[in-house]
Amino acid sequence: MNMQPRYYSLDIFRGATVALMILVNNPGSWSHMFAPLQHAPWHGCTPTDLVFPFFLFAVGNAMAFVMPRLQEAGDAVFWKKVLKRSVLIFLIGLFLNWFPFVSWSSDGLVFKEWISSSNGDSGVRIFGVLQRIAIAYLGASVLAYYLKPKVLIYTAVALLLVYWALCALLGTGDPYSLAGWFGTDIDKILIGVPHLYKGEGVPFDPEGIASTLPAIIQVVFGFLTGVFIRKEGSVSWLWGSVPALQESHFKLIAGAMVTGFLLLVLGWVWSLGFPINKKIWTSSYVFYTTGLAILSLGGVIWYTDLQGIRNGITRFFDVFGKNPLFIFVLSGMLPRISGLIRIGQDTDENGSAIYTTPLQWFYDHVCAPLPGPAEVGSFFYSLCFLVIMWLICAILDKNKIYIKV
């Protein structure tokens, strides 16, 4: 059986997700972003709020193609491979949070302390995007390895119901609000305030411990979708020419579209009692985003595999999908490295030097002056940064260099 077309679809889907992740994480100015490129303030879901769950879904989808080999190899091989990969991804995420380990203070570089000696509530954040991917991958792998698909479906839904009950019963006031959500108290006790995210103005980690449970189920749903694709797409597909839609192809696409639509509707219905919310990763959010992910992946399979289409668009996303972890980490490191390079630009009223950085200079002098609202220049900067990342991925792909963990 020729598996290449199916992996190609997954590379396109994963690559598009990574590209959007890079785009929304690197604006020219955080104060000037088009609304679809911003996260929902609390409840709700914007296109940007689809990026992370789509990536977790893709992680699970890829698992479906390697899990049979791991099950054949036995427990020892499974645990060694999965634990090693999970620990490495978690440590890379922690490294990225701490990097570049120094920052400018007045006229010198100072070490970024694990816990600040001048502010006991400030320190290196322990959790983050890669850390959540690592834990969700580990949890979903264990469930997928030991449970049959049908049992896995019931288990996944049961865990989402359990999470809903925990939020409703352990929360205070409005249990789905920033102040009332129960997970923050767990994070403060087990992780500590210095190591929590402070972007909401208070210690609150959107990738904390409690909300990782439904994120694990996001990966599980991706895995179950991959199992369905392997089963129904077992007939080899021809590249570039599909003379007639075979029964297996119809069942695959129809099954994906119907399942995706049903999950989308169920997620919306569930949101009437348990709001769609990325920051506390509600169960309705899992259903809603999984439905959209299945619909999107089904569309990619139809476009690239059944129609055999290969063009500049698929090529653009394909190279991102082949080195997703590496390019995500690099896209986070480059702005921080740029932040260490100071360029004397002007002086203030006291005669002290005012510095900028290479990337900030590019935004101020090339992007910001563009005509139109300030969001145009900020978005243009994001596009330029994305193109640079693509060129790096394209060079790696051309030389058959694929950096995996």
WOGIWO-V769070 format. One record per helix or strand. SS is the DSSP state (alpha for helix, beta for strand). FROM is the first residue (numbers start at 1). LEN is the number of residues. If there is no record, write none. Layout:
ss,from,len
SS,FROM,LEN
SS,FROM,LEN
This chain:
ss,from,len
alpha,4,22
alpha,35,3
beta,44,1
alpha,47,27
alpha,75,24
beta,102,4
beta,108,4
beta,115,1
beta,123,1
alpha,129,18
alpha,149,22
alpha,183,8
alpha,193,3
alpha,212,21
alpha,247,25
beta,277,1
alpha,283,24
alpha,312,11
alpha,324,17
beta,343,5
beta,353,4
alpha,358,10
alpha,374,25
